[in-house]
């Protein structure tokens, strides 16, 4: 199933209690996972995971249900949201992500850590629990704005990204489930289910001339030390310009080939494989 809004929990929640627990996160040591894949700072708070250890924020293939962590016990209101909404026996990982100001994730596909198969992914959903302006999600050709409490079914096989270009943190509550279970059966409380259209963000045109000028400039300055900076620059363009976020890897290939540096070409190949080109 493709990415879509499948429900909303806004009416079910006490948002003052949510805000209290988000503030309580300031006193909890977070995890910083996947640091090579984003710019800025994303703090992660695992509430359930494979081991029950509060420092384990990665996603593994394993048998059985997730274990609650000390963070999950401490953030009791958010944990009760999970317990009341979903069947815990199908839960594999539950994380609260804080995207601090100016945080941006490079366009990527999802995968299980330690796996070379992109096809081996869990069923993922997320709920925005604190939103700001200019905090967007993208899926290939489209950029979307989601609202507080929306339950979003996430298609991680698409190349996608997320950004926070506001001055304050954005929080997203994220859940991974056993992919063998139909998504409707993951819900204990089916009253929250209601399909809603995703709201597309309008963007400016992006011409061939714009692209050629960008590639010419980048080819003259790119090197192994600023490669990620150039990738981040390319990756942010689609949030303003009407272009598919997956194309940045084709742009990088052209720039690197024009530059001619063999070490740079190897770095590009590793980056592309890591983020988007694992086996489907």
N, C-alpha and C positions, 0 to 999 in steps of 0.2 A: 504494500500500500504506500502511496506517495505521501509526502508531508501534508498534514491538514490539521485544523483545530477540531478536536472531537468532543470537547466539553469545556466546562468552566466551574471553578470552585469558589468564585468570589463571594457568593451569597452564604456559603457554608462556613466562612472563616471570620475570626475576630482579627482584624488587621492591626489593631493596637498590640495584640499579643505577638503577631508575626514580627512587627517592628521591634518589639522588646528582644526577641530572640536573635534578630539580625544584629542588633546592637551588642548582644551578649557574645557574638562571634569575635568581637574585638579582644576578648579575653581568652580566646581559644587559639592554640597554635595551629595554623592551617597547614595543608600540604600545598606544594607548588609542583603540579604534575605537568608533563609535556612542555617544559620550558623552551625547547627548541622550535616549537610549533606556533608560538605566538609572540607578539610584542606587547609591552606593558606588563601588567601583573594580574594574574588570575589566581585567587586564593580558593582552595577547595577544602570542604569540610565533609568527610565521609560519615554518613549516619548508619549505613549498613554496607557491609562488604564481605568478601570471602572469609577473612580471618577474624573479624571483629576488632582488628588493630586500628586505632585512630589515625595512623600515619600511612595507611594503605589506601591510595586513591586510584589505583589502576584497575583495569578491566581484564579479567582472566576467564578462560573457559574452565568450568569446574562443575561437579555434580552437587546437588543439594541446594538448599536455600541460603540466603545471606544471613550474616550474624550482625546484631546491633552493636555499635561501638559506644565508647564512653561519650562521644560527641552526640550520638543519637539519644542517649539517656539524658544528657544535659539539655538538649534542645527538645524538650518534651512536647511542646505544642506542635512543632513541625513533625515530630515522630508520630503523634496521634493523627495528623492529617494522612500520613502514609498508611497507618494501621486501619483507619476508618474508610479509606478510599480503595485500597488495593488488597488483593490476596497475597500475604507475605510469603507463602510457600513457593511462589513463582518469582520472587524478587532476587536478583543477582547483585545489584549494586544500587545504592542511593547516595547521591552527592548533592551538596549545596555549593554552587559555584558563585563566587563573587568576582565579577568583572570590574576591576577598578577603572578609573577614568583613563581614556585613551588606550584601553586594551583591545587588541585585534587578533583574531585567529587566522592564520594562513588558510586559504581554501584547501580542503582535504576531504577524504572519505574516512569513515569510521572503520576500525578494526579492533580485534581483540589483541591485547598485548601478548607478545610471544608467538603470534600467528602470522603466517605469510598469506593467509586467505582473507581477503576483504569480505567474502561471502559469509564468513563465520562471525556474525555480529548478533547481538541480542536485540530484542524489541525495546526501543527507547522512546520515552515520552518525557516532556518537561513542562514545568509550570513557572512562569515568571512571578516572583513574589516581591520584587521591587523593580519598577521600570522607570526609565528616564527618556527624555527626548533624545533622538539620534542614537538609539540603541536598537540595532537591526539584526535580523537573521537573513542569510541569503542561501538560495538553492539554485545553483547554475544560472539560468537566465533571469531569475526573479529575486527581488529583495522585499522582505516582509517586515511589518511592524506588528507585534503581538501585544495583547492587553493583559493587565493584571488578572491573575487567576485562570487564564486560558490553559487548557490541557492540550498540548501540541503533540501529535504523533509525528515522530521524526524519522525521515528516510535517510539513513546514514550512508546508503550506497551512492547517493548523489554527491557531487562535489559541493561543499557548503562552507559557510563561514559565519562568524558572529563578531559584532563590534560594539564598543561603547565609546562614542565620541562626545559624551556629555562630561560634565565636571564632577559628577558623583558616581558612586558604585551602583552597579546593577546586579541583582541576585536572581539566579535561576535554580530551581529545584529539579533535579534530573534523576530519572529512574530507568534501570535496565532490567529486563525480564527474560525469562525462558522463551526463546523464539518459537518453541513448539506449541505454545498455548495461543489460541485465537485472542486477539487484543481485547475484544469485548469481555472475555472470560477472566481477564486480569483484574477486573473491577469488582470489588465487594459492594460499593455503592454505585449502582447504575443510574441513580437520579442525576448525577453530575454530567452525564453524557448528552451532548447536543452538538450536532455539526454546525460549523460556522465558517464563512468564507475568510480566507486569509486576506489581509489588507496589504496590497502592493504599495511600495514606496515609489513615487514618481521620480524619474531620473533624467538627466540631460543626454542629448545625443552624443555618440562617440564615433567620429569619422575615421576613414582610412588615413587622412592627413594627420589627425590627432595621434593615431597609433604610430605612424612612421616617424613623426617628430619625437615621440617618446622613446622608441627603440633606438633611434640615432643617438640621442643624448645618453641613454643608458649604456650603449655599447662602448662609448668613449670613456666611461668612468668606472665600469664594473670591474671588480677584482675579487679575490677569495676573501678579503677582509670585509668588504661591504656587500657581499652577495645577498645576505639575508635582508639588509636594508633595502636593496633594490627589489627583492621579492615582496617585502612588506609594502613598498611604494606601489608596485604593480597590483598587489592584492587589494589595496584599499580603493582603487579606481572604480570598481564596479558598484560601490555603494553610492557614488555620485553620478557615474556615467552608465548609460544603458548598454551593458556588455556582459557576457557570460563570465562568471568568476573563474571557471575552469580554464579559460584561455590564457591565463597568466603564465602557465607552464610552457605553452607554445611560444609566447613572447620571450620568456627567459631563454628558451632553446635558441631562438634566432639571435638574441643578444650575445649569448655565450659563444655560439659558433662564429659570429662576426668578430668577436674579440680574439679568438684563436688560442686561448690559454688552455692547455690540456688539464691542468689541475682544476681549473674553473669548470671545465666540462664534466669532470668526474664528480665534483661537488653538486653540480646541477642534476646529474643522473641519480645520485643517491637521494637527493631531496625529493625529486619527482617520484621515485619509487616509494619512498617512505610515506609520502602524503597522499598520492593519488593512484599509483600504478601497480599496487599489489594485485595478485590474481583475483579476478572476479568469479 
